[in-house]
Amino acid sequence: MILTRPALTDSLDNYIDAVGSALGLTIDPAWKPAVRANLDVSLKLARQVDEFALPDETEPASVFSA
Amino acid sequence: MPDVTSDMSSDWMTAAEIAAAVKAKTMTALDATEAALARVKQRDATLNAFTDIVAERARGRARAIDAAIARGDKLGPLAGVPFAVKNLFDVEGLPTRAGSKINRDLAPAKRDATLIERLEAAGAVLIGALNMGEYAYDFTGENIHDGPSRNPHDPTRMTGGSSGGSGAAVGGGEVPLALGSDTNGSIRVPSSFCGIFGLKPTYGRLSRARSFPFVASFDHLGPFARSTADLALAYDAMQGPDEADAGCATRPLEPVHASLAQGLDGLRIARAGGYFAQNLFPEAREAIDRVGSALAVSKTVELPEAARARAAAYVITTTEGASLHLDRLRTRPNDFDPAVRDRLIAGAMIPAPLVDRAQKFRRWYRARVLELFKEVDVIIAPATPCVAPKLGQQTFVLDGVELPVRANIGIHTQPISFIGLPVVAVPIPLEPMPIGVQIIAAPWREDLAMRVAHALEQAGVARAPRPKDV
């Protein structure tokens, strides 16, 4: 289970700073509200997928063929 | 140079009609090319479809075709047909800008994209490159660097995106044929808004070699035209494996032009219900009702978990897009369209397990939808929830609820391209603005979707309407 909504709201700014730093991205403070809004939407949609139970043996669609 | 400003006889001719006239020697390839260049000059101040014109290259190519005719050489099916490509296709001598400011600094492409080479091998004549949303992350056709492409039926409205220039150039009669890309709907949305036919083939059918990518899992290339015959001629000419695209299938050619007129006999056609019957403006309902009625559709099928499929497509798109652009986000963030940049930065921050889960869900969803194709051959669904919104419009009100435009334009296309199904977007000529319907088939059955699209065209239900001032 990923973060609940209140926790997300509280922590997204810190999360953006931490991941931005880890990825070497410089994020202007002026961009942050839009980045946060986009991340909120993306995580909300990711949560829809995350909540859907799949069998352990499910192959991802991105299968590599040697 | 002929007096093309007074000779606009090829104004609204289809590609097939131009090729027939060139072969019959009632029109030269050079005349067809000059007429197209003149139309662009005349109309593009309004439509803003083109970002590059390759006039001298086109004239040289057209002269070569005319010389071949004079020699009595065998001509390809698109002899002398002018066409243009979304500016994410490599065109020899041009930097492949992909709608961006940043890519203009790239070295000029050394070789054309595979699909351009194949169309020109069939006799077509490239005249230029077309406007698009930045890096194809767009459903509107607006572009902060080049200005918006404008809808040929109402220039105050969007073309749809991201292949907005392709929609404007074909719908506005500048060229009879264009190429675009479709990752989540970028062929089908401009087709719907601009009132033209568009084909998004099966994922892996057409080579993407030497085109600028967006989301490797979902990227498709395909044609736009004003008739199903033109769509088929172009599609057939572009098929075939290509080692230069790791995602391109090694399938034999499966041409569709010859089977277009086989009709509907034996085809089991259903309408997509549930998710696809929701969030529709009256025009979208009218369009799907007309198509359902013309095809005598009585069966409804439900694509399971379509909303979740759209969500998974969104997640994979934003993360793969972020990965593609990560270096540019590090080094040139101020040179992006801010809206695109901020979406991509957010995409870079999605935890990897959630992306893996989206790809696993994709496998699950594919299997369930393919089950449906044991019962039906073709599924019809709306292409867009609405006709083209006004340029710059941020929200629309649907069923009393205010919704963001950008996020909702592609809600009916995303769950289909998510699993690579072939789709023909057919234009329904409502007044004052057209709108499209998706004709969806099982993987590798473009032939069936094209047959249905052709039948609708023959019945007068689907038609690319001519804009009033063209």
Boltz contact constraints between the chains, C-beta under 6 A:
constraints:
  - contact:
      token1: [A, 19]
      token2: [B, 349]
      max_distance: 6.0
  - contact:
      token1: [A, 23]
      token2: [B, 348]
      max_distance: 6.0
  - contact:
      token1: [A, 24]
      token2: [B, 330]
      max_distance: 6.0
  - contact:
      token1: [A, 25]
      token2: [B, 329]
      max_distance: 6.0
  - contact:
      token1: [A, 25]
      token2: [B, 330]
      max_distance: 6.0
  - contact:
      token1: [A, 31]
      token2: [B, 342]
      max_distance: 6.0
  - contact:
      token1: [A, 34]
      token2: [B, 342]
      max_distance: 6.0
  - contact:
      token1: [A, 35]
      token2: [B, 342]
      max_distance: 6.0
  - contact:
      token1: [A, 35]
      token2: [B, 345]
      max_distance: 6.0
  - contact:
      token1: [A, 35]
      token2: [B, 346]
      max_distance: 6.0
  - contact:
      token1: [A, 38]
      token2: [B, 342]
      max_distance: 6.0
  - contact:
      token1: [A, 38]
      token2: [B, 343]
      max_distance: 6.0
  - contact:
      token1: [A, 38]
      token2: [B, 346]
      max_distance: 6.0
  - contact:
      token1: [A, 39]
      token2: [B, 346]
      max_distance: 6.0
  - contact:
      token1: [A, 39]
      token2: [B, 349]
      max_distance: 6.0
  - contact:
      token1: [A, 42]
      token2: [B, 318]
      max_distance: 6.0
  - contact:
      token1: [A, 42]
      token2: [B, 346]
      max_distance: 6.0
  - contact:
      token1: [A, 42]
      token2: [B, 350]
      max_distance: 6.0
  - contact:
      token1: [A, 45]
      token2: [B, 311]
      max_distance: 6.0
  - contact:
      token1: [A, 45]
      token2: [B, 314]
      max_distance: 6.0
  - contact:
      token1: [A, 45]
      token2: [B, 315]
      max_distance: 6.0
  - contact:
      token1: [A, 46]
      token2: [B, 315]
      max_distance: 6.0
  - contact:
      token1: [A, 46]
      token2: [B, 354]
      max_distance: 6.0
  - contact:
      token1: [A, 48]
      token2: [B, 308]
      max_distance: 6.0
  - contact:
      token1: [A, 48]
      token2: [B, 311]
      max_distance: 6.0
  - contact:
      token1: [A, 49]
      token2: [B, 311]
      max_distance: 6.0
  - contact:
      token1: [A, 49]
      token2: [B, 312]
      max_distance: 6.0
  - contact:
      token1: [A, 49]
      token2: [B, 357]
      max_distance: 6.0
  - contact:
      token1: [A, 49]
      token2: [B, 358]
      max_distance: 6.0
  - contact:
      token1: [A, 49]
      token2: [B, 361]
      max_distance: 6.0
  - contact:
      token1: [A, 50]
      token2: [B, 354]
      max_distance: 6.0
  - contact:
      token1: [A, 50]
      token2: [B, 357]
      max_distance: 6.0
  - contact:
      token1: [A, 52]
      token2: [B, 308]
      max_distance: 6.0
  - contact:
      token1: [A, 54]
      token2: [B, 360]
      max_distance: 6.0
  - contact:
      token1: [A, 54]
      token2: [B, 364]
      max_distance: 6.0
  - contact:
      token1: [A, 58]
      token2: [B, 360]
      max_distance: 6.0
  - contact:
      token1: [A, 59]
      token2: [B, 363]
      max_distance: 6.0
  - contact:
      token1: [A, 60]
      token2: [B, 356]
      max_distance: 6.0
  - contact:
      token1: [A, 60]
      token2: [B, 359]
      max_distance: 6.0
  - contact:
      token1: [A, 60]
      token2: [B, 360]
      max_distance: 6.0
  - contact:
      token1: [A, 61]
      token2: [B, 359]
      max_distance: 6.0
  - contact:
      token1: [A, 61]
      token2: [B, 362]
      max_distance: 6.0
  - contact:
      token1: [A, 61]
      token2: [B, 363]
      max_distance: 6.0
  - contact:
      token1: [A, 62]
      token2: [B, 359]
      max_distance: 6.0
